[in-house]
Amino acid sequence: MKDALLRRLRDRSAVVGVVGLGYVGLPLALRFAEVGYRALGFDIDAAKVEALNGGRSYIERIPAQRISQARQKFEATGRYVRAGECDAIAICVPTPLDRQRQPDLSFVTGTLESLLPHLRAGQLLVLESTTWPGTTEEVLRPRIESRGFKIGEDFFLCFSPEREDPGNPRYATQTIPKICGGSTAACLEAGLALYGGAIDSVVPVSSTRVAEMAKLLENIHRAVNIGLVNEMKIVCDRMGIDVHEVIRAAATKPFGFVPYWPGPGLGGHCIPIDPFYLAWKAREYGVHTRFIELAGEINRAMPEWVIGKAEEALGRCGNTLQGCRVLVLGIAYKKDVDDMRESPAVELMELLVARGAKVEYSDPHVPVFPRMREHRFELKSVRLDAATVAGYDLVLLATDHQAFDYALVRKHAKLIVDTRGVYLEPAPNVVKA
Ligand SMILES: NC(=O)c1ccc[n+]([C@@H]2O[C@H](COP(=O)([O-])OP(=O)(O)OC[C@H]3O[C@@H](n4cnc5c(N)ncnc54)[C@H](O)[C@@H]3O)[C@@H](O)[C@H]2O)c1
């Protein structure tokens, strides 16, 4: 059974299913289609399925042309019954935190429940969603075995974490090395055959747990280091030192230092969330993950700290936030992307409104403020020109998109609070935060 699967994966006659056609799943499915596999994408969002089958994109950085070109080999569907057509299935659904900030695996378990009746012998199932170490063995494996399959004999199971750097043009799905761990040696062999067909470098590890933990380490490493530079920012601010200049100077060290940059808080689907998957699981083993909690505490305090700096700056001119006209510059969670998930700019906007400010925003990547589960702003992006900029009491630079004309903003803004270190030279109307 394994040999037949390996042969189909290696000669690319295999059908590859990808469940969850989001920021991770869609480029993955397209990549399999582009290298010659038939790729079947599953999503519960009927609008996405319809758009993709019509050759349209809903993600800014994936051009529609790429989708229409892949259409010969790529198809989207909402019908799980078609899972039986697939030789391999990768699950790329969200893994958020719930209201108590505990892992919410409901998308993963929901997907699995929908897939289960349609799974057949000889298939490979890979979980790609970021999650706590043990999920594949403790949550997926027993459910699959309940269908009577023998993992490693007539069904194959792996964990292979997704790595993405949205907005970074230097790396694509093909060129980002991919870690893969299998439930058994045979499972790993199948996983390597799957990804080896589409990705330049596949990194085998000894178990699904190692693969799960490696992904968490990567993101915890970022969260902790960002926490560190955010704390450095507060110290530097008190001491009258420019933290960005300090980091630029330190980064000239050719070894042993990696620059991380402070900001208005953490954003995106990964860094603010994933570390707490480990913090939660570690408690089961009696371990309190202090670095994760501390970094989380510092990073979560950033929006309030930035607003405090804005209030201080306004206060020096005899103003307050009450009734103040504020333009938030950039609301996506990071530069040059259209992704709003967990964006700290949204929290800044809410804090500003709570203090009586009148808030608008400008973001060429987000023309209309999107519908979000917990946030509501009926706003459209403001076009930047001299008169518009001059009309605000405060410009709060939250996300440093390359598309902004920063010289124009500096020339015409009454006051700029710069949370990204865009303005290198001191200026009377620029306050760093
Ligand atoms: N976005 C990133 O940069 C990134 C990077 C690395 C890892 N990840 C991880 O990858 C996973 C997916 O993240 P994403 O950013 O692609 O999420 P996303 O929200 O962009 O996409 C998830 C997709 O899954 C669909 N979906 C939800 N439940 C489903 C179900 N039961 N069946 C079929 N489709 C379903 C949604 O409609 C959506 O289209 C997460 O675990 C995330 O932590 C994301």
The ligand as a Tripos MOL2 file, in Angstrom:
@<TRIPOS>MOLECULE
LIG
   44    48     1     0     0
SMALL
NO_CHARGES

@<TRIPOS>ATOM
      1 N1         -0.6520   33.0730    7.6950 N.am      1 LIG1
      2 C1          0.5870   32.7440    8.0020 C.2       1 LIG1
      3 O1          1.5240   33.5020    7.7120 O.2       1 LIG1
      4 C2          0.9330   31.4220    8.6880 C.ar      1 LIG1
      5 C3          2.2750   31.0460    8.7640 C.ar      1 LIG1
      6 C4          2.6180   29.8410    9.3390 C.ar      1 LIG1
      7 C5          1.6240   29.0370    9.8850 C.ar      1 LIG1
      8 N2          0.3220   29.4050    9.8270 N.ar      1 LIG1
      9 C6         -0.6640   28.4640   10.3950 C.3       1 LIG1
     10 O2         -1.3880   27.8570    9.3370 O.3       1 LIG1
     11 C7         -2.7270   27.6210    9.7430 C.3       1 LIG1
     12 C8         -3.6910   28.2660    8.7590 C.3       1 LIG1
     13 O3         -3.4800   29.6800    8.7770 O.3       1 LIG1
     14 P1         -3.9290   30.6400    7.6160 P.3       1 LIG1
     15 O4         -3.2060   31.9140    7.8380 O.co2     1 LIG1
     16 O5         -3.8350   29.9890    6.2910 O.co2     1 LIG1
     17 O6         -5.4830   30.8070    7.9800 O.3       1 LIG1
     18 P2         -6.6420   31.4640    7.0860 P.3       1 LIG1
     19 O7         -7.6820   31.9430    8.0330 O.co2     1 LIG1
     20 O8         -6.0550   32.3950    6.0690 O.co2     1 LIG1
     21 O9         -7.2200   30.2470    6.2480 O.3       1 LIG1
     22 C9         -7.8880   29.1850    6.7870 C.3       1 LIG1
     23 C10        -8.9150   28.7160    5.7670 C.3       1 LIG1
     24 O10        -9.5110   27.5420    6.2880 O.3       1 LIG1
     25 C11       -10.8890   27.5640    5.9790 C.3       1 LIG1
     26 N3        -11.5380   26.6440    6.8930 N.ar      1 LIG1
     27 C12       -11.8160   26.8000    8.2070 C.ar      1 LIG1
     28 N4        -12.3930   25.6920    8.6910 N.ar      1 LIG1
     29 C13       -12.4710   24.8170    7.6740 C.ar      1 LIG1
     30 C14       -12.9690   23.5090    7.5500 C.ar      1 LIG1
     31 N5        -13.5190   22.8520    8.5820 N.pl3     1 LIG1
     32 N6        -12.8920   22.9110    6.3400 N.ar      1 LIG1
     33 C15       -12.3570   23.5600    5.2810 C.ar      1 LIG1
     34 N7        -11.8690   24.8080    5.3470 N.ar      1 LIG1
     35 C16       -11.9250   25.4230    6.5260 C.ar      1 LIG1
     36 C17       -11.2700   29.0160    6.1090 C.3       1 LIG1
     37 O11       -12.4460   29.3190    5.3910 O.3       1 LIG1
     38 C18       -10.0360   29.7070    5.5070 C.3       1 LIG1
     39 O12       -10.1760   29.8940    4.1170 O.3       1 LIG1
     40 C19        -2.8300   28.1260   11.1630 C.3       1 LIG1
     41 O13        -2.6160   27.0910   12.0580 O.3       1 LIG1
     42 C20        -1.6970   29.1260   11.2590 C.3       1 LIG1
     43 O14        -1.2410   29.2720   12.5900 O.3       1 LIG1
     44 C21        -0.0560   30.5900    9.2290 C.ar      1 LIG1
@<TRIPOS>BOND
     1     1     2 1
     2     2     3 2
     3     2     4 1
     4     4     5 ar
     5     4    44 ar
     6     5     6 ar
     7     6     7 ar
     8     7     8 ar
     9     8     9 1
    10     8    44 ar
    11     9    10 1
    12     9    42 1
    13    10    11 1
    14    11    12 1
    15    11    40 1
    16    12    13 1
    17    13    14 1
    18    14    15 2
    19    14    16 1
    20    14    17 1
    21    17    18 1
    22    18    19 2
    23    18    20 1
    24    18    21 1
    25    21    22 1
    26    22    23 1
    27    23    24 1
    28    23    38 1
    29    24    25 1
    30    25    26 1
    31    25    36 1
    32    26    27 ar
    33    26    35 ar
    34    27    28 ar
    35    28    29 ar
    36    29    30 ar
    37    29    35 ar
    38    30    31 1
    39    30    32 ar
    40    32    33 ar
    41    33    34 ar
    42    34    35 ar
    43    36    37 1
    44    36    38 1
    45    38    39 1
    46    40    41 1
    47    40    42 1
    48    42    43 1
@<TRIPOS>SUBSTRUCTURE
     1 LIG1         1 GROUP 0 **** ****
